[in-house]
């Protein structure tokens, strides 16, 4: 259970729909603001 | 939705076990994804999903869920579910607004079903067994999501 703890660091590849380009994103990119971190099973699955 | 989240000084990152190439195709092919402006993160090995306990081992896919991480990098809220029921955008926005409020107003708390404009509480000895004198039952039970209706 991670609630109340430091969020685990991550560094992953991502697609940026605004720039229409690929990028790398990590937890520290969001330091100083709230981050809504969503997880979902798969693209094209309609929920 | 995303504009409202940005207004609250927050950002969104959506992660699945798809590759970045599939994310690109998804955004370009699916009309409902046309207006998405936040990053779609790719975790094909499931390493990040596992670190966040959001990995469905048998399916090899990310679980449906959400973490709210505060400006200091601390997890303040989370939810997780089986795949076939989606999240509530209104509830997400309400939570974010409440977390932003308590972060900016130390010592205050947002009671059940709090929405902007409703009373907050200052937990302390004066409040023990007297919450009802500060917030009435109707206010505690009613939720309108009026500030969070989209579309």
N, CA and C atoms of all chains as a GROMACS GRO file, in nm:
protein
  594
    1UNK      N    1   0.085  -0.121   0.000
    1UNK     CA    2   0.000   0.000   0.000
    1UNK      C    3   0.088   0.125   0.000
    2UNK      N    4   0.073   0.206  -0.100
    2UNK     CA    5   0.164   0.320  -0.116
    2UNK      C    6   0.111   0.450  -0.055
    3UNK      N    7  -0.015   0.449  -0.013
    3UNK     CA    8  -0.073   0.574   0.038
    3UNK      C    9   0.005   0.621   0.161
    4UNK      N   10   0.043   0.748   0.160
    4UNK     CA   11   0.121   0.804   0.270
    4UNK      C   12   0.271   0.790   0.250
    5UNK      N   13   0.310   0.716   0.146
    5UNK     CA   14   0.453   0.696   0.121
    5UNK      C   15   0.497   0.775  -0.002
    6UNK      N   16   0.630   0.784  -0.018
    6UNK     CA   17   0.685   0.847  -0.138
    6UNK      C   18   0.647   0.764  -0.260
    7UNK      N   19   0.601   0.830  -0.364
    7UNK     CA   20   0.566   0.757  -0.487
    7UNK      C   21   0.693   0.697  -0.547
    8UNK      N   22   0.686   0.572  -0.595
    8UNK     CA   23   0.804   0.510  -0.656
    8UNK      C   24   0.852   0.589  -0.779
    9UNK      N   25   0.984   0.604  -0.788
    9UNK     CA   26   1.042   0.671  -0.905
    9UNK      C   27   1.010   0.589  -1.030
   10UNK      N   28   1.001   0.657  -1.143
   10UNK     CA   29   0.986   0.584  -1.270
   10UNK      C   30   1.046   0.670  -1.380
   11UNK      N   31   1.083   0.606  -1.486
   11UNK     CA   32   1.124   0.676  -1.607
   11UNK      C   33   1.080   0.589  -1.724
   12UNK      N   34   0.983   0.638  -1.800
   12UNK     CA   35   0.925   0.556  -1.907
   12UNK      C   36   0.914   0.639  -2.036
   13UNK      N   37   0.895   0.568  -2.146
   13UNK     CA   38   0.871   0.636  -2.273
   13UNK      C   39   0.723   0.673  -2.280
   14UNK      N   40   0.695   0.778  -2.356
   14UNK     CA   41   0.557   0.824  -2.366
   14UNK      C   42   0.530   0.883  -2.503
   15UNK      N   43   0.402   0.890  -2.536
   15UNK     CA   44   0.360   0.960  -2.658
   15UNK      C   45   0.295   1.091  -2.616
   16UNK      N   46   0.340   1.200  -2.677
   16UNK     CA   47   0.286   1.333  -2.648
   16UNK      C   48   0.191   1.373  -2.761
   17UNK      N   49   0.059   1.371  -2.736
   17UNK     CA   50  -0.038   1.399  -2.843
   17UNK      C   51  -0.032   1.544  -2.891
   18UNK      N   52   0.014   1.636  -2.806
   18UNK     CA   53   0.019   1.778  -2.846
   18UNK      C   54   0.132   1.799  -2.947
   19UNK      N   55   0.248   1.747  -2.915
   19UNK     CA   56   0.364   1.762  -3.005
   19UNK      C   57   0.365   1.655  -3.114
   20UNK      N   58   0.278   1.558  -3.103
   20UNK     CA   59   0.280   1.441  -3.191
   20UNK      C   60   0.422   1.384  -3.199
   21UNK      N   61   0.477   1.355  -3.083
   21UNK     CA   62   0.615   1.307  -3.078
   21UNK      C   63   0.633   1.214  -2.956
   22UNK      N   64   0.740   1.138  -2.960
   22UNK     CA   65   0.772   1.053  -2.845
   22UNK      C   66   0.864   1.127  -2.750
   23UNK      N   67   0.854   1.092  -2.622
   23UNK     CA   68   0.935   1.159  -2.522
   23UNK      C   69   0.962   1.061  -2.407
   24UNK      N   70   1.042   1.105  -2.310
   24UNK     CA   71   1.063   1.026  -2.189
   24UNK      C   72   1.008   1.105  -2.073
   25UNK      N   73   0.944   1.038  -1.981
   25UNK     CA   74   0.883   1.108  -1.869
   25UNK      C   75   0.921   1.038  -1.738
   26UNK      N   76   0.948   1.120  -1.635
   26UNK     CA   77   0.983   1.062  -1.504
   26UNK      C   78   0.910   1.136  -1.393
   27UNK      N   79   0.907   1.073  -1.276
   27UNK     CA   80   0.831   1.130  -1.163
   27UNK      C   81   0.873   1.273  -1.132
   28UNK      N   82   1.004   1.299  -1.134
   28UNK     CA   83   1.052   1.432  -1.091
   28UNK      C   84   1.008   1.544  -1.187
   29UNK      N   85   0.962   1.507  -1.308
   29UNK     CA   86   0.909   1.609  -1.400
   29UNK      C   87   0.788   1.680  -1.340
   30UNK      N   88   0.722   1.615  -1.244
   30UNK     CA   89   0.598   1.668  -1.189
   30UNK      C   90   0.616   1.728  -1.050
   31UNK      N   91   0.740   1.741  -1.005
   31UNK     CA   92   0.766   1.795  -0.871
   31UNK      C   93   0.707   1.936  -0.861
   32UNK      N   94   0.642   1.967  -0.748
   32UNK     CA   95   0.586   2.100  -0.729
   32UNK      C   96   0.441   2.112  -0.774
   33UNK      N   97   0.386   2.006  -0.833
   33UNK     CA   98   0.243   2.008  -0.866
   33UNK      C   99   0.181   1.872  -0.837
   34UNK      N  100   0.050   1.872  -0.825
   34UNK     CA  101  -0.020   1.744  -0.808
   34UNK      C  102  -0.012   1.666  -0.939
   35UNK      N  103   0.003   1.534  -0.927
   35UNK     CA  104   0.001   1.448  -1.045
   35UNK      C  105  -0.112   1.347  -1.032
   36UNK      N  106  -0.196   1.344  -1.133
   36UNK     CA  107  -0.298   1.239  -1.143
   36UNK      C  108  -0.236   1.130  -1.229
   37UNK      N  109  -0.198   1.021  -1.165
   37UNK     CA  110  -0.132   0.912  -1.235
   37UNK      C  111  -0.235   0.803  -1.261
   38UNK      N  112  -0.275   0.791  -1.387
   38UNK     CA  113  -0.379   0.695  -1.424
   38UNK      C  114  -0.316   0.568  -1.479
   39UNK      N  115  -0.375   0.456  -1.445
   39UNK     CA  116  -0.337   0.328  -1.506
   39UNK      C  117  -0.462   0.271  -1.574
   40UNK      N  118  -0.443   0.210  -1.691
   40UNK     CA  119  -0.557   0.145  -1.758
   40UNK      C  120  -0.503   0.027  -1.838
   41UNK      N  121  -0.590  -0.076  -1.856
   41UNK     CA  122  -0.538  -0.203  -1.911
   41UNK      C  123  -0.477  -0.191  -2.051
   42UNK      N  124  -0.549  -0.128  -2.144
   42UNK     CA  125  -0.498  -0.128  -2.281
   42UNK      C  126  -0.570  -0.026  -2.367
   43UNK      N  127  -0.497   0.027  -2.465
   43UNK     CA  128  -0.558   0.114  -2.565
   43UNK      C  129  -0.665   0.036  -2.642
   44UNK      N  130  -0.757   0.107  -2.703
   44UNK     CA  131  -0.860   0.047  -2.789
   44UNK      C  132  -0.951  -0.049  -2.714
   45UNK      N  133  -0.974  -0.025  -2.585
   45UNK     CA  134  -1.062  -0.120  -2.514
   45UNK      C  135  -1.189  -0.057  -2.458
   46UNK      N  136  -1.212   0.069  -2.492
   46UNK     CA  137  -1.347   0.126  -2.476
   46UNK      C  138  -1.405   0.142  -2.336
   47UNK      N  139  -1.327   0.145  -2.231
   47UNK     CA  140  -1.393   0.174  -2.103
   47UNK      C  141  -1.348   0.311  -2.051
   48UNK      N  142  -1.180   1.849  -1.950
   48UNK     CA  143  -1.135   1.778  -1.829
   48UNK      C  144  -0.991   1.815  -1.795
   49UNK      N  145  -0.904   1.797  -1.896
   49UNK     CA  146  -0.763   1.825  -1.872
   49UNK      C  147  -0.742   1.974  -1.841
   50UNK      N  148  -0.818   2.061  -1.909
   50UNK     CA  149  -0.807   2.205  -1.883
   50UNK      C  150  -0.839   2.235  -1.737
   51UNK      N  151  -0.942   2.170  -1.686
   51UNK     CA  152  -0.984   2.190  -1.546
   51UNK      C  153  -0.872   2.142  -1.451
   52UNK      N  154  -0.811   2.030  -1.485
   52UNK     CA  155  -0.702   1.977  -1.402
   52UNK      C  156  -0.583   2.074  -1.404
   53UNK      N  157  -0.553   2.128  -1.521
   53UNK     CA  158  -0.444   2.226  -1.534
   53UNK      C  159  -0.474   2.351  -1.452
   54UNK      N  160  -0.602   2.394  -1.456
   54UNK     CA  161  -0.644   2.510  -1.375
   54UNK      C  162  -0.615   2.489  -1.227
   55UNK      N  163  -0.626   2.364  -1.184
   55UNK     CA  164  -0.601   2.330  -1.044
   55UNK      C  165  -0.451   2.313  -1.017
   56UNK      N  166  -0.370   2.341  -1.116
   56UNK     CA  167  -0.225   2.333  -1.097
   56UNK      C  168  -0.174   2.190  -1.094
   57UNK      N  169  -0.246   2.101  -1.160
   57UNK     CA  170  -0.207   1.959  -1.160
   57UNK      C  171  -0.180   1.913  -1.304
   58UNK      N  172  -0.124   1.794  -1.314
   58UNK     CA  173  -0.102   1.737  -1.447
   58UNK      C  174  -0.147   1.591  -1.446
   59UNK      N  175  -0.155   1.533  -1.564
   59UNK     CA  176  -0.203   1.395  -1.579
   59UNK      C  177  -0.101   1.314  -1.657
   60UNK      N  178  -0.079   1.191  -1.614
   60UNK     CA  179  -0.002   1.095  -1.693
   60UNK      C  180  -0.080   0.965  -1.691
   61UNK      N  181  -0.112   0.915  -1.810
   61UNK     CA  182  -0.190   0.789  -1.819
   61UNK      C  183  -0.097   0.679  -1.868
   62UNK      N  184  -0.091   0.571  -1.792
   62UNK     CA  185   0.005   0.465  -1.823
   62UNK      C  186  -0.067   0.333  -1.851
   63UNK      N  187  -0.026   0.267  -1.959
   63UNK     CA  188  -0.072   0.130  -1.983
   63UNK      C  189   0.048   0.047  -2.026
   64UNK      N  190   0.024  -0.081  -2.049
   64UNK     CA  191   0.133  -0.169  -2.091
   64UNK      C  192   0.151  -0.167  -2.243
   65UNK      N  193   0.077  -0.081  -2.312
   65UNK     CA  194   0.096  -0.067  -2.456
   65UNK      C  195   0.228   0.003  -2.487
   66UNK      N  196   0.278  -0.016  -2.609
   66UNK     CA  197   0.399   0.058  -2.650
   66UNK      C  198   0.360   0.200  -2.689
   67UNK      N  199   0.460   0.287  -2.699
   67UNK     CA  200   0.434   0.426  -2.739
   67UNK      C  201   0.376   0.433  -2.881
   68UNK      N  202   0.411   0.334  -2.963
   68UNK     CA  203   0.360   0.333  -3.101
   68UNK      C  204   0.210   0.305  -3.102
   69UNK      N  205   0.167   0.215  -3.015
   69UNK     CA  206   0.024   0.186  -3.004
   69UNK      C  207  -0.050   0.309  -2.949
   70UNK      N  208   0.011   0.378  -2.852
   70UNK     CA  209  -0.050   0.502  -2.799
   70UNK      C  210  -0.072   0.602  -2.913
   71UNK      N  211   0.028   0.615  -2.998
   71UNK     CA  212   0.016   0.710  -3.110
   71UNK      C  213  -0.100   0.670  -3.200
   72UNK      N  214  -0.106   0.542  -3.235
   72UNK     CA  215  -0.214   0.493  -3.323
   72UNK      C  216  -0.350   0.513  -3.256
   73UNK      N  217  -0.357   0.489  -3.125
   73UNK     CA  218  -0.481   0.503  -3.047
   73UNK      C  219  -0.532   0.647  -3.055
   74UNK      N  220  -0.443   0.742  -3.031
   74UNK     CA  221  -0.481   0.884  -3.035
   74UNK      C  222  -0.527   0.923  -3.175
   75UNK      N  223  -0.458   0.871  -3.277
   75UNK     CA  224  -0.490   0.912  -3.414
   75UNK      C  225  -0.612   0.839  -3.472
   76UNK      N  226  -0.641   0.719  -3.421
   76UNK     CA  227  -0.751   0.640  -3.478
   76UNK      C  228  -0.882   0.656  -3.404
   77UNK      N  229  -0.874   0.676  -3.275
   77UNK     CA  230  -0.997   0.674  -3.194
   77UNK      C  231  -1.052   0.815  -3.179
   78UNK      N  232  -1.170   0.844  -3.237
   78UNK     CA  233  -1.225   0.980  -3.228
   78UNK      C  234  -1.235   1.033  -3.085
   79UNK      N  235  -1.264   0.945  -2.989
   79UNK     CA  236  -1.276   0.990  -2.850
   79UNK      C  237  -1.144   1.036  -2.791
   80UNK      N  238  -1.033   1.004  -2.856
   80UNK     CA  239  -0.902   1.042  -2.806
   80UNK      C  240  -0.851   1.171  -2.870
   81UNK      N  241  -0.932   1.226  -2.960
   81UNK     CA  242  -0.891   1.343  -3.039
   81UNK      C  243  -0.844   1.461  -2.954
   82UNK      N  244  -0.912   1.482  -2.842
   82UNK     CA  245  -0.880   1.601  -2.761
   82UNK      C  246  -0.786   1.574  -2.644
   83UNK      N  247  -0.728   1.457  -2.641
   83UNK     CA  248  -0.637   1.425  -2.530
   83UNK      C  249  -0.508   1.505  -2.543
   84UNK      N  250  -0.471   1.574  -2.434
   84UNK     CA  251  -0.352   1.660  -2.441
   84UNK      C  252  -0.245   1.618  -2.342
   85UNK      N  253  -0.270   1.515  -2.261
   85UNK     CA  254  -0.168   1.472  -2.165
   85UNK      C  255  -0.090   1.353  -2.220
   86UNK      N  256   0.024   1.327  -2.158
   86UNK     CA  257   0.112   1.221  -2.205
   86UNK      C  258   0.052   1.083  -2.179
   87UNK      N  259   0.076   0.994  -2.274
   87UNK     CA  260   0.039   0.853  -2.257
   87UNK      C  261   0.168   0.775  -2.237
   88UNK      N  262   0.188   0.727  -2.116
   88UNK     CA  263   0.311   0.657  -2.082
   88UNK      C  264   0.305   0.510  -2.119
   89UNK      N  265   0.420   0.457  -2.151
   89UNK     CA  266   0.429   0.320  -2.201
   89UNK      C  267   0.514   0.235  -2.106
   90UNK      N  268   0.454   0.126  -2.059
   90UNK     CA  269   0.524   0.038  -1.964
   90UNK      C  270   0.511  -0.108  -2.011
   91UNK      N  271   0.567  -0.139  -2.130
   91UNK     CA  272   0.545  -0.272  -2.188
   91UNK      C  273   0.598  -0.387  -2.103
   92UNK      N  274   0.699  -0.363  -2.019
   92UNK     CA  275   0.752  -0.470  -1.934
   92UNK      C  276   0.669  -0.485  -1.806
   93UNK      N  277   0.586  -0.385  -1.778
   93UNK     CA  278   0.506  -0.390  -1.655
   93UNK      C  279   0.585  -0.350  -1.530
   94UNK      N  280   0.709  -0.304  -1.549
   94UNK     CA  281   0.794  -0.272  -1.433
   94UNK      C  282   0.733  -0.161  -1.346
   95UNK      N  283   0.688  -0.053  -1.414
   95UNK     CA  284   0.630   0.058  -1.338
   95UNK      C  285   0.496   0.016  -1.277
   96UNK      N  286   0.414  -0.056  -1.355
   96UNK     CA  287   0.285  -0.103  -1.302
   96UNK      C  288   0.306  -0.188  -1.177
   97UNK      N  289   0.408  -0.274  -1.178
   97UNK     CA  290   0.435  -0.359  -1.062
   97UNK      C  291   0.479  -0.273  -0.942
   98UNK      N  292   0.563  -0.173  -0.968
   98UNK     CA  293   0.610  -0.087  -0.859
   98UNK      C  294   0.493  -0.016  -0.792
   99UNK      N  295   0.388   0.010  -0.870
   99UNK     CA  296   0.269   0.078  -0.816
   99UNK      C  297   0.158  -0.021  -0.781
  100UNK      N  298   0.189  -0.151  -0.782
  100UNK     CA  299   0.090  -0.255  -0.754
  100UNK      C  300  -0.033  -0.239  -0.844
  101UNK      N  301  -0.008  -0.213  -0.972
  101UNK     CA  302  -0.115  -0.194  -1.070
  101UNK      C  303  -0.092  -0.286  -1.190
  102UNK      N  304  -0.054  -0.410  -1.161
  102UNK     CA  305  -0.026  -0.505  -1.269
  102UNK      C  306  -0.112  -0.629  -1.250
  103UNK      N  307  -0.182  -0.668  -1.356
  103UNK     CA  308  -0.260  -0.791  -1.351
  103UNK      C  309  -0.174  -0.901  -1.411
  104UNK      N  310  -0.116  -0.983  -1.322
  104UNK     CA  311  -0.017  -1.082  -1.364
  104UNK      C  312  -0.068  -1.174  -1.476
  105UNK      N  313  -0.188  -1.229  -1.457
  105UNK     CA  314  -0.235  -1.329  -1.553
  105UNK      C  315  -0.263  -1.269  -1.690
  106UNK      N  316  -0.317  -1.148  -1.690
  106UNK     CA  317  -0.348  -1.082  -1.818
  106UNK      C  318  -0.223  -1.018  -1.878
  107UNK      N  319  -0.124  -0.989  -1.794
  107UNK     CA  320  -0.004  -0.920  -1.842
  107UNK      C  321  -0.034  -0.775  -1.879
  108UNK      N  322  -0.136  -0.720  -1.815
  108UNK     CA  323  -0.179  -0.582  -1.847
  108UNK      C  324  -0.182  -0.497  -1.720
  109UNK      N  325  -0.186  -0.365  -1.743
  109UNK     CA  326  -0.203  -0.273  -1.630
  109UNK      C  327  -0.343  -0.289  -1.574
  110UNK      N  328  -0.356  -0.269  -1.444
  110UNK     CA  329  -0.487  -0.266  -1.379
  110UNK      C  330  -0.548  -0.128  -1.399
  111UNK      N  331  -0.681  -0.120  -1.391
  111UNK     CA  332  -0.746   0.011  -1.399
  111UNK      C  333  -0.736   0.077  -1.262
  112UNK      N  334  -0.674   0.192  -1.257
  112UNK     CA  335  -0.657   0.256  -1.127
  112UNK      C  336  -0.604   0.398  -1.138
  113UNK      N  337  -0.585   0.460  -1.024
  113UNK     CA  338  -0.542   0.600  -1.019
  113UNK      C  339  -0.464   0.626  -0.890
  114UNK      N  340  -0.358   0.701  -0.901
  114UNK     CA  341  -0.288   0.754  -0.784
  114UNK      C  342  -0.290   0.905  -0.792
  115UNK      N  343  -0.310   0.967  -0.677
  115UNK     CA  344  -0.296   1.111  -0.667
  115UNK      C  345  -0.168   1.137  -0.587
  116UNK      N  346  -0.074   1.206  -0.651
  116UNK     CA  347   0.057   1.230  -0.589
  116UNK      C  348   0.070   1.379  -0.564
  117UNK      N  349   0.108   1.417  -0.440
  117UNK     CA  350   0.110   1.560  -0.404
  117UNK      C  351   0.239   1.627  -0.454
  118UNK      N  352   0.247   1.760  -0.442
  118UNK     CA  353   0.364   1.832  -0.499
  118UNK      C  354   0.499   1.787  -0.440
  119UNK      N  355   0.496   1.722  -0.322
  119UNK     CA  356   0.620   1.672  -0.261
  119UNK      C  357   0.653   1.529  -0.306
  120UNK      N  358   0.567   1.471  -0.387
  120UNK     CA  359   0.592   1.335  -0.434
  120UNK      C  360   0.536   1.227  -0.343
  121UNK      N  361   0.445   1.265  -0.252
  121UNK     CA  362   0.382   1.169  -0.161
  121UNK      C  363   0.246   1.125  -0.218
  122UNK      N  364   0.221   0.994  -0.212
  122UNK     CA  365   0.092   0.941  -0.256
  122UNK      C  366  -0.014   0.978  -0.152
  123UNK      N  367  -0.117   1.052  -0.192
  123UNK     CA  368  -0.220   1.092  -0.095
  123UNK      C  369  -0.352   1.017  -0.114
  124UNK      N  370  -0.371   0.956  -0.230
  124UNK     CA  371  -0.497   0.887  -0.254
  124UNK      C  372  -0.477   0.788  -0.367
  125UNK      N  373  -0.554   0.680  -0.367
  125UNK     CA  374  -0.546   0.585  -0.478
  125UNK      C  375  -0.677   0.510  -0.494
  126UNK      N  376  -0.700   0.458  -0.611
  126UNK     CA  377  -0.812   0.367  -0.631
  126UNK      C  378  -0.770   0.263  -0.734
  127UNK      N  379  -0.831   0.146  -0.728
  127UNK     CA  380  -0.799   0.040  -0.823
  127UNK      C  381  -0.923  -0.045  -0.841
  128UNK      N  382  -0.942  -0.096  -0.963
  128UNK     CA  383  -1.059  -0.180  -0.984
  128UNK      C  384  -1.031  -0.284  -1.091
  129UNK      N  385  -1.121  -0.380  -1.102
  129UNK     CA  386  -1.119  -0.475  -1.211
  129UNK      C  387  -1.155  -0.397  -1.339
  130UNK      N  388  -1.121  -0.452  -1.456
  130UNK     CA  389  -1.132  -0.372  -1.579
  130UNK      C  390  -1.269  -0.318  -1.622
  131UNK      N  391  -1.383  -0.390  -1.603
  131UNK     CA  392  -1.498  -0.347  -1.684
  131UNK      C  393  -1.577  -0.225  -1.635
  132UNK      N  394  -1.537  -0.161  -1.527
  132UNK     CA  395  -1.608  -0.039  -1.485
  132UNK      C  396  -1.512   0.078  -1.483
  133UNK      N  397  -1.547   0.182  -1.553
  133UNK     CA  398  -1.458   0.298  -1.568
  133UNK      C  399  -1.456   0.389  -1.448
  134UNK      N  400  -1.362   0.484  -1.452
  134UNK     CA  401  -1.348   0.581  -1.342
  134UNK      C  402  -1.450   0.694  -1.356
  135UNK      N  403  -1.463   0.775  -1.251
  135UNK     CA  404  -1.548   0.893  -1.254
  135UNK      C  405  -1.462   1.018  -1.265
  136UNK      N  406  -1.478   1.092  -1.374
  136UNK     CA  407  -1.399   1.215  -1.389
  136UNK      C  408  -1.442   1.319  -1.285
  137UNK      N  409  -1.573   1.325  -1.256
  137UNK     CA  410  -1.622   1.423  -1.158
  137UNK      C  411  -1.561   1.395  -1.021
  138UNK      N  412  -1.556   1.268  -0.982
  138UNK     CA  413  -1.501   1.233  -0.852
  138UNK      C  414  -1.350   1.261  -0.847
  139UNK      N  415  -1.283   1.236  -0.956
  139UNK     CA  416  -1.140   1.266  -0.962
  139UNK      C  417  -1.116   1.417  -0.942
  140UNK      N  418  -1.196   1.499  -1.011
  140UNK     CA  419  -1.180   1.644  -0.999
  140UNK      C  420  -1.214   1.691  -0.857
  141UNK      N  421  -1.317   1.631  -0.798
  141UNK     CA  422  -1.356   1.668  -0.662
  141UNK      C  423  -1.243   1.637  -0.564
  142UNK      N  424  -1.185   1.518  -0.578
  142UNK     CA  425  -1.074   1.479  -0.490
  142UNK      C  426  -0.956   1.574  -0.505
  143UNK      N  427  -0.924   1.605  -0.629
  143UNK     CA  428  -0.810   1.692  -0.656
  143UNK      C  429  -0.831   1.829  -0.593
  144UNK      N  430  -0.952   1.883  -0.611
  144UNK     CA  431  -0.985   2.014  -0.554
  144UNK      C  432  -0.974   2.009  -0.400
  145UNK      N  433  -1.022   1.900  -0.340
  145UNK     CA  434  -1.018   1.886  -0.194
  145UNK      C  435  -0.872   1.874  -0.146
  146UNK      N  436  -0.792   1.796  -0.217
  146UNK     CA  437  -0.651   1.780  -0.177
  146UNK      C  438  -0.574   1.910  -0.190
  147UNK      N  439  -0.607   1.984  -0.297
  147UNK     CA  440  -0.543   2.114  -0.316
  147UNK      C  441  -0.581   2.206  -0.199
  148UNK      N  442  -0.708   2.201  -0.160
  148UNK     CA  443  -0.756   2.286  -0.050
  148UNK      C  444  -0.682   2.254   0.080
  149UNK      N  445  -0.676   2.126   0.118
  149UNK     CA  446  -0.615   2.093   0.248
  149UNK      C  447  -0.464   2.116   0.246
  150UNK      N  448  -0.403   2.108   0.128
  150UNK     CA  449  -0.260   2.135   0.118
  150UNK      C  450  -0.232   2.284   0.140
  151UNK      N  451  -0.324   2.367   0.093
  151UNK     CA  452  -0.306   2.512   0.106
  151UNK      C  453  -0.361   2.566   0.238
  152UNK      N  454  -0.439   2.486   0.311
  152UNK     CA  455  -0.498   2.531   0.438
  152UNK      C  456  -0.464   2.431   0.546
  153UNK      N  457  -0.344   2.444   0.601
  153UNK     CA  458  -0.297   2.348   0.700
  153UNK      C  459  -0.390   2.343   0.821
  154UNK      N  460  -0.416   2.223   0.870
  154UNK     CA  461  -0.500   2.207   0.988
  154UNK      C  462  -0.647   2.192   0.956
  155UNK      N  463  -0.684   2.209   0.828
  155UNK     CA  464  -0.826   2.192   0.791
  155UNK      C  465  -0.845   2.058   0.721
  156UNK      N  466  -0.967   2.008   0.725
  156UNK     CA  467  -1.000   1.882   0.661
  156UNK      C  468  -1.132   1.896   0.586
  157UNK      N  469  -1.145   1.822   0.476
  157UNK     CA  470  -1.268   1.823   0.398
  157UNK      C  471  -1.349   1.700   0.434
  158UNK      N  472  -1.468   1.718   0.496
  158UNK     CA  473  -1.546   1.601   0.537
  158UNK      C  474  -1.608   1.527   0.418
  159UNK      N  475  -1.676   1.416   0.448
  159UNK     CA  476  -1.739   1.333   0.345
  159UNK      C  477  -1.818   1.419   0.247
  160UNK      N  478  -1.808   1.388   0.120
  160UNK     CA  479  -1.884   1.456   0.014
  160UNK      C  480  -1.856   1.606   0.006
  161UNK      N  481  -1.741   1.648   0.055
  161UNK     CA  482  -1.706   1.790   0.045
  161UNK      C  483  -1.696   1.833  -0.102
  162UNK      N  484  -1.746   1.952  -0.127
  162UNK     CA  485  -1.728   2.014  -0.257
  162UNK      C  486  -1.693   2.161  -0.232
  163UNK      N  487  -1.635   2.229  -0.331
  163UNK     CA  488  -1.602   2.370  -0.311
  163UNK      C  489  -1.725   2.449  -0.264
  164UNK      N  490  -1.704   2.535  -0.166
  164UNK     CA  491  -1.814   2.614  -0.112
  164UNK      C  492  -1.871   2.555   0.016
  165UNK      N  493  -1.850   2.424   0.035
  165UNK     CA  494  -1.900   2.362   0.158
  165UNK      C  495  -1.802   2.385   0.272
  166UNK      N  496  -1.852   2.363   0.395
  166UNK     CA  497  -1.768   2.386   0.514
  166UNK      C  498  -1.656   2.284   0.522
  167UNK      N  499  -1.543   2.330   0.575
  167UNK     CA  500  -1.435   2.237   0.609
  167UNK      C  501  -1.430   2.225   0.761
  168UNK      N  502  -1.353   2.130   0.809
  168UNK     CA  503  -1.344   2.109   0.954
  168UNK      C  504  -1.202   2.138   1.001
  169UNK      N  505  -1.192   2.183   1.127
  169UNK     CA  506  -1.059   2.198   1.189
  169UNK      C  507  -1.052   2.097   1.302
  170UNK      N  508  -1.001   1.975   1.273
  170UNK     CA  509  -1.000   1.871   1.376
  170UNK      C  510  -0.926   1.917   1.501
  171UNK      N  511  -0.985   1.890   1.616
  171UNK     CA  512  -0.927   1.930   1.745
  171UNK      C  513  -1.025   1.892   1.853
  172UNK      N  514  -0.989   1.919   1.980
  172UNK     CA  515  -1.076   1.878   2.092
  172UNK      C  516  -1.217   1.932   2.082
  173UNK      N  517  -1.233   2.053   2.027
  173UNK     CA  518  -1.366   2.113   2.018
  173UNK      C  519  -1.459   2.034   1.926
  174UNK      N  520  -1.398   1.953   1.840
  174UNK     CA  521  -1.475   1.885   1.736
  174UNK      C  522  -1.518   1.744   1.776
  175UNK      N  523  -1.453   1.690   1.880
  175UNK     CA  524  -1.480   1.550   1.916
  175UNK      C  525  -1.628   1.531   1.950
  176UNK      N  526  -1.690   1.439   1.882
  176UNK     CA  527  -1.833   1.404   1.895
  176UNK      C  528  -1.926   1.523   1.867
  177UNK      N  529  -1.873   1.628   1.806
  177UNK     CA  530  -1.958   1.745   1.780
  177UNK      C  531  -1.958   1.786   1.633
  178UNK      N  532  -1.912   1.694   1.546
  178UNK     CA  533  -1.905   1.728   1.404
  178UNK      C  534  -2.041   1.776   1.353
  179UNK      N  535  -2.148   1.713   1.404
  179UNK     CA  536  -2.283   1.748   1.361
  179UNK      C  537  -2.322   1.892   1.390
  180UNK      N  538  -2.255   1.956   1.487
  180UNK     CA  539  -2.285   2.096   1.515
  180UNK      C  540  -2.222   2.190   1.412
  181UNK      N  541  -2.122   2.137   1.342
  181UNK     CA  542  -2.052   2.219   1.243
  181UNK      C  543  -2.102   2.194   1.101
  182UNK      N  544  -2.137   2.070   1.072
  182UNK     CA  545  -2.186   2.034   0.939
  182UNK      C  546  -2.315   1.956   0.957
  183UNK      N  547  -2.423   2.001   0.892
  183UNK     CA  548  -2.547   1.924   0.911
  183UNK      C  549  -2.549   1.801   0.821
  184UNK      N  550  -2.643   1.711   0.854
  184UNK     CA  551  -2.647   1.580   0.788
  184UNK      C  552  -2.670   1.594   0.638
  185UNK      N  553  -2.758   1.687   0.601
  185UNK     CA  554  -2.789   1.704   0.458
  185UNK      C  555  -2.661   1.742   0.382
  186UNK      N  556  -2.586   1.836   0.442
  186UNK     CA  557  -2.464   1.882   0.374
  186UNK      C  558  -2.361   1.768   0.365
  187UNK      N  559  -2.362   1.683   0.468
  187UNK     CA  560  -2.265   1.574   0.471
  187UNK      C  561  -2.298   1.465   0.368
  188UNK      N  562  -2.429   1.446   0.343
  188UNK     CA  563  -2.468   1.335   0.255
  188UNK      C  564  -2.488   1.378   0.110
  189UNK      N  565  -2.520   1.504   0.090
  189UNK     CA  566  -2.553   1.548  -0.046
  189UNK      C  567  -2.426   1.574  -0.128
  190UNK      N  568  -2.428   1.527  -0.250
  190UNK     CA  569  -2.316   1.559  -0.340
  190UNK      C  570  -2.372   1.591  -0.478
  191UNK      N  571  -2.332   1.705  -0.533
  191UNK     CA  572  -2.391   1.750  -0.660
  191UNK      C  573  -2.294   1.741  -0.778
  192UNK      N  574  -2.165   1.746  -0.747
  192UNK     CA  575  -2.061   1.753  -0.852
  192UNK      C  576  -2.085   1.872  -0.945
  193UNK      N  577  -2.154   1.975  -0.894
  193UNK     CA  578  -2.194   2.085  -0.984
  193UNK      C  579  -2.076   2.157  -1.048
  194UNK      N  580  -1.963   2.164  -0.977
  194UNK     CA  581  -1.847   2.232  -1.036
  194UNK      C  582  -1.767   2.141  -1.129
  195UNK      N  583  -1.807   2.016  -1.135
  195UNK     CA  584  -1.723   1.918  -1.206
  195UNK      C  585  -1.794   1.851  -1.322
  196UNK      N  586  -1.906   1.913  -1.365
  196UNK     CA  587  -1.976   1.856  -1.481
  196UNK      C  588  -1.904   1.897  -1.607
  197UNK      N  589  -1.883   1.801  -1.693
  197UNK     CA  590  -1.807   1.826  -1.814
  197UNK      C  591  -1.892   1.799  -1.936
  198UNK      N  592  -1.856   1.862  -2.044
  198UNK     CA  593  -1.921   1.830  -2.171
  198UNK      C  594  -2.062   1.885  -2.180
   0.00000   0.00000   0.00000
